[in-house]
Amino acid sequence: MTPHQRIIERIGGVPATAAKLSELRDQRVAKTTVQHWHDSGFIPSKHQEDILSIGRDCSPPITPDDFFGTEAA
């Protein structure tokens, strides 16, 4: 699992991440978009600030360091 896949899972999975991003942006973010990020193991940099914003509510909070690391087998 990539660091970006772990981030999505920590937020609550694909549906929860899409819903929280939609609420934050006050604009619908499709589950298929977040599913693509999860499947590819990569969250585009232009979305990472929003992910950090919603990740503050995670325990422990998601930090920039969470975007880096090695893949776990």
MOZI-V468679 format. One record per backbone hydrogen bond with DSSP energy under -1.0 kcal/mol. NH is the residue of the N-H (numbers start at 1). CO is the residue of the C=O. E is the energy in kcal/mol with one decimal. If there is no record, write none. Layout:
BEGIN
NH_CO_E, NH_CO_E
END
This chain:
BEGIN
6_2_-2.4, 7_3_-2.0, 8_4_-2.0, 9_5_-2.3, 10_6_-2.5, 11_7_-1.8, 13_8_-2.6, 17_13_-2.3, 18_14_-2.6, 19_15_-2.4, 20_16_-2.6, 21_17_-2.4, 22_18_-2.4, 23_19_-2.2, 24_20_-2.4, 25_21_-2.6, 26_22_-1.2, 27_22_-1.4, 34_30_-1.5, 35_31_-2.9, 36_32_-2.1, 37_33_-1.9, 38_34_-2.6, 39_35_-3.2, 40_36_-2.6, 41_37_-1.5, 42_37_-1.7, 47_44_-2.2, 51_47_-2.0, 52_48_-2.4, 53_49_-2.0, 54_50_-2.3, 55_51_-2.0, 57_54_-1.1, 58_55_-1.3, 62_55_-2.1, 66_63_-1.7, 67_64_-1.6, 68_65_-1.5, 72_1_-1.7
END
